[in-house]
Amino acid sequence: MLILRPIAERDLGALLALATELDSVNLPRDEEFLRRRIAHSERSFAGLPDWRDGVYLFVLEDTETGRCVGTSSIMAKHGRPGSPGFWLAVTTEERRSAELDRRFLHTKLQLRSSEDGPTEVGGIVLEPGYRAHPEKCGKALSIVRFAFMSLHPDLFEREVIAEILSRFHAPGRSRLWDAFGALFTGLPYKEADRLSGRSKQFIADLFPRDPVYATLFPEEVQAVIGQPNDSARAALRILEKIGFHPLDQVDPFDGGPYVGAARDAISSVRERRNLVLPGEPVENLKAAPDTLALLSAEAHRGFRATVVPLDADGAPLVSQRCREALGVAAGDAVLVTPLP
């Protein structure tokens, strides 16, 4: 059985293995960083004095093996006083020459920042062997974040963004960074990415504030700006299905696109249903219906979620085993969130 739950200290080894596949600023292949991040997540789920400090890590556990095979995360606020969020605004400028009868559209990149930023979702990693699982593991890892948001809207901003990983032409090498960021910071991509996990002040100090014409970059650099990595396309499609849209913003490091949505307009938030669990569990399903949903609850075991089938009327079919895994019983409140 597959269960989604908050990360725990015992999951460090599994998280380190998953981080090896992504190795991003939010999930680096750095044991000490991940140890601190797990502790921060545990404090966040327990309740922080300032909700804006919240970082929530979820894991997907295969209860048959006791292994965590996937993870995803929420950062309650991306950009706040003393720790601004940075991005490159992408705009176009049209230039015409009547004399030459020529017209050009130039893409411009300009550094922007905010100390009053949105909530950010990210950090999805799933073991390859579970990507074609019938319980839609990738979708579950994505949607569990919005299920949790809908249970605790006061812990998150009204706007939500996601940074989509860009294309890399070699491990740890970004064409945009090599052509742009490296020239202004003197740092290779991996070192700059690591440093930004602790402090982003060097971005404010060293990046140009004036617009930069992408036309000046080689064509192979221009081609990756705002384009997702092939491995990130599935995650992007899920976000698009639930209401995320392009923001004309890219990451200053790799040029990956940002997408965003109003929290309460996201279908996984807007269409969730609060139900009371019926008295009798459903057992011996011969064939799972085509429609699946995420069933989540906060009971004596804390926040838990799993994927369940829906009947023809849209009611969740919940087995006794599922109830025990979630720590719920007849009469308890549960949340049903459709999978896109």
C-alpha positions in Angstrom: 0.0 0.0 0.0 1.2 3.5 -0.8 0.8 6.3 1.8 1.7 9.9 1.6 2.8 11.5 4.9 5.1 14.2 6.4 8.8 13.3 6.3 10.4 12.0 9.5 14.0 11.9 10.8 14.2 8.2 9.9 13.7 9.1 6.2 17.0 10.8 5.8 18.7 7.9 3.9 15.7 7.6 1.5 15.6 11.4 0.9 19.3 11.5 0.2 18.9 8.7 -2.4 16.0 10.7 -4.0 18.0 13.9 -3.9 20.7 12.1 -6.0 18.3 12.1 -8.9 17.4 15.8 -8.7 20.2 17.6 -6.8 18.5 21.0 -6.9 18.7 24.0 -4.6 15.7 22.8 -2.7 16.7 19.1 -2.7 20.5 19.0 -3.0 22.6 15.9 -2.6 23.9 17.2 0.7 23.3 15.1 3.8 23.7 17.8 6.4 21.4 20.2 4.4 18.8 17.5 4.1 19.1 16.7 7.8 18.3 20.3 8.7 15.5 20.5 6.1 13.8 17.4 7.6 14.0 19.0 11.1 12.6 22.2 9.7 9.7 20.3 8.1 8.9 18.5 11.3 8.8 21.8 13.1 6.6 23.2 10.4 4.0 20.4 10.6 4.1 20.8 14.4 3.4 24.5 14.1 5.8 27.5 13.9 5.5 30.9 15.6 5.6 32.5 12.1 3.8 30.6 9.4 6.0 32.3 6.7 8.9 30.1 7.8 7.1 26.9 6.9 8.7 24.3 4.7 6.7 21.1 4.3 8.2 17.9 2.9 6.0 14.9 2.0 7.1 11.4 1.2 5.5 8.5 -0.5 6.0 5.4 1.4 5.5 1.9 0.1 4.2 0.1 3.2 5.0 -3.3 1.7 8.7 -2.6 1.8 8.8 0.3 4.3 10.7 2.4 1.8 10.1 6.0 0.8 10.0 6.1 -3.0 9.0 9.7 -3.7 8.9 13.2 -2.3 7.4 16.7 -2.8 7.4 19.9 -0.9 5.8 23.3 -0.2 7.6 26.5 0.8 5.1 28.7 2.6 6.6 31.9 1.3 9.2 32.4 -1.4 10.6 35.8 -0.7 10.3 37.7 2.6 12.1 40.5 4.4 15.8 39.7 4.6 15.4 36.8 2.2 14.0 38.0 -1.1 13.0 35.8 -4.0 14.6 36.6 -7.3 13.6 35.9 -10.9 14.2 37.2 -14.4 11.2 38.9 -15.9 10.8 38.0 -19.6 9.5 40.8 -21.9 9.7 41.5 -25.6 10.5 44.7 -27.4 9.5 45.3 -31.0 11.9 47.4 -33.2 11.1 48.4 -36.8 12.9 50.1 -39.6 10.8 51.6 -42.4 14.0 52.4 -44.3 15.1 48.8 -44.3 11.6 47.3 -44.2 12.6 45.1 -41.3 11.0 44.2 -38.0 12.6 42.5 -35.0 11.2 41.2 -31.7 13.8 41.1 -29.0 13.5 39.1 -25.8 14.7 40.9 -22.7 15.6 39.6 -19.3 15.6 41.8 -16.2 16.3 40.8 -12.6 13.4 41.3 -10.3 13.0 40.5 -6.6 10.3 40.6 -3.9 10.3 40.4 -0.1 6.6 39.6 -0.1 6.5 36.6 -2.3 4.0 33.7 -3.0 3.9 30.2 -1.8 6.1 27.8 -3.8 5.5 24.2 -4.6 8.3 21.9 -5.9 10.8 19.2 -5.1 8.9 16.3 -6.8 11.1 13.2 -7.2 9.8 9.7 -7.8 11.7 6.5 -8.2 11.5 5.4 -11.9 9.9 2.0 -11.0 6.8 3.8 -9.6 6.2 6.2 -12.5 3.8 3.9 -14.2 2.1 2.7 -11.1 -1.7 2.2 -11.3 -2.1 4.4 -8.2 -0.8 7.4 -10.2 2.1 8.1 -7.8 3.4 11.2 -9.6 0.0 12.9 -9.6 -0.5 11.9 -5.9 2.8 13.5 -5.0 1.8 16.7 -6.7 -1.8 16.9 -5.5 -1.0 16.0 -1.8 0.4 19.5 -1.5 -2.8 21.2 -2.5 -4.8 18.9 -0.3 -2.7 20.0 2.6 -3.1 23.7 1.6 -6.9 23.3 1.5 -6.9 22.0 5.0 -4.7 24.9 6.2 -5.2 27.9 4.0 -4.0 30.3 6.8 -0.5 28.8 6.5 -0.1 29.7 2.8 -0.3 32.7 0.5 -3.1 33.3 -1.9 -0.8 33.0 -4.9 1.2 29.8 -5.6 4.1 29.4 -8.0 6.2 26.5 -9.2 9.7 26.6 -10.8 10.1 24.1 -13.5 13.6 22.6 -14.0 15.3 23.7 -17.2 17.3 21.8 -19.7 21.0 21.0 -18.9 23.5 20.4 -21.7 25.7 18.4 -19.3 25.4 17.3 -15.6 25.5 20.5 -13.5 25.9 22.8 -16.5 23.3 25.3 -17.6 23.7 27.1 -20.9 22.1 30.3 -19.6 24.2 30.4 -16.5 27.4 29.9 -18.5 26.4 32.7 -20.9 25.0 35.1 -18.3 25.2 34.4 -14.5 28.8 33.1 -14.6 30.0 36.3 -16.3 28.7 38.5 -13.5 29.4 36.3 -10.5 32.6 34.4 -11.5 30.9 31.2 -10.1 30.2 27.9 -11.8 26.6 26.8 -11.8 26.8 24.2 -9.1 28.6 26.5 -6.7 26.2 29.3 -7.3 23.2 27.0 -6.9 24.6 25.7 -3.6 25.3 29.2 -2.3 21.8 30.3 -3.1 20.5 27.7 -0.7 22.1 29.6 2.1 22.1 33.2 0.9 21.0 35.0 -2.3 22.7 38.3 -1.5 25.3 37.7 -4.2 22.5 37.8 -6.8 21.4 41.3 -5.7 25.0 42.5 -5.4 26.4 41.2 -8.7 23.6 40.6 -11.3 22.9 43.5 -13.7 19.8 45.5 -12.8 19.3 46.8 -16.3 17.5 44.7 -19.0 19.7 42.3 -20.9 18.8 41.4 -24.5 18.7 37.7 -25.0 19.4 38.4 -28.7 23.0 38.8 -27.7 23.2 35.2 -26.5 24.1 32.3 -28.9 21.1 30.6 -30.4 21.6 27.5 -28.3 21.3 29.6 -25.2 18.2 31.5 -26.4 16.6 28.1 -27.1 16.6 27.0 -23.5 15.2 30.1 -21.9 11.8 29.3 -20.5 11.9 25.7 -21.7 11.4 22.8 -19.3 13.6 19.8 -18.9 12.2 16.7 -20.5 12.1 15.0 -17.1 9.9 17.9 -15.8 7.3 17.9 -18.5 5.0 15.4 -16.7 5.0 17.5 -13.5 4.3 20.6 -15.6 1.4 19.0 -17.4 -0.2 18.1 -14.0 0.1 21.7 -12.8 -1.4 23.0 -16.1 -4.3 20.6 -15.8 -5.2 22.1 -12.3 -5.0 25.7 -13.4 -1.3 26.8 -13.4 -0.3 29.2 -16.2 3.0 30.7 -17.5 4.2 33.8 -15.6 6.7 35.3 -18.1 9.4 34.7 -15.5 12.4 32.4 -15.5 14.9 31.2 -12.9 18.0 33.4 -12.8 20.3 30.3 -12.7 19.0 27.9 -15.4 16.3 29.8 -17.2 13.6 27.3 -16.2 10.0 28.7 -16.5 7.8 29.8 -13.5 4.1 28.9 -13.6 1.6 30.1 -11.1 -2.1 30.3 -10.0 -4.4 31.8 -7.5 -4.5 29.3 -4.6 -8.3 29.1 -4.4 -8.6 28.9 -8.2 -6.5 25.7 -8.4 -9.0 22.9 -9.1 -7.4 20.6 -6.5 -8.2 23.2 -3.9 -11.5 24.4 -5.4 -13.0 21.0 -6.0 -12.0 19.2 -2.8 -14.8 17.7 -0.8 -15.1 17.3 3.0 -16.8 14.0 3.9 -17.6 11.9 6.9 -16.3 8.4 6.6 -19.2 5.9 6.4 -19.6 3.1 8.8 -18.7 0.1 6.6 -15.4 -0.3 4.8 -15.4 -1.6 1.2 -13.5 -4.8 0.6 -12.8 -7.2 -2.2 -12.8 -4.7 -5.1 -12.6 -6.9 -8.2 -11.6 -4.1 -10.4 -10.8 -0.5 -9.5 -12.9 2.1 -11.2 -11.3 4.4 -13.7 -11.6 7.5 -11.5 -9.1 7.9 -8.7 -8.9 10.5 -5.9 -6.6 11.4 -3.1 -8.1 10.6 0.3 -6.5 12.6 3.2 -7.1 13.1 6.8 -5.6 14.5 10.0 -6.3 12.0 12.8 -4.2 10.6 15.7 -1.4 9.6 13.2 -1.2 13.2 11.9 -1.7 14.1 8.2 -1.9 11.1 6.0 -3.2 10.5 2.4 -3.6 7.7 -0.1 -5.1 7.1 -3.5 -8.5 5.5 -3.6 -11.0 4.7 -6.3 -14.4 6.5 -6.6 -17.7 4.8 -7.3 -20.1 5.9 -10.0 -21.5 8.6 -7.7 -18.1 9.9 -6.8 -18.0 8.4 -3.3 -14.6 7.1 -2.2 -14.2 3.4 -1.8 -12.2 3.0 1.4 -11.0 -0.4 2.6 -10.3 -1.3 6.3 -6.6 -1.5 5.5 -6.8 2.0 4.1 -8.6 3.3 7.2 -6.0 1.8 9.4 -3.1 3.3 7.4 -4.7 6.8 7.6 -5.7 6.3 11.3 -9.4 7.0 10.7 -12.6 5.3 11.6 -16.3 5.6 10.8 -17.5 9.1 11.5 -14.2 10.8 11.1 -13.7 13.7 8.7 -11.8 13.0 5.5 -10.9 15.1 2.5 -11.4 13.9 -1.1 -9.3 15.6 -3.8 -9.7 14.5 -7.4 -6.6 13.5 -9.3 -6.4 15.3 -12.7 
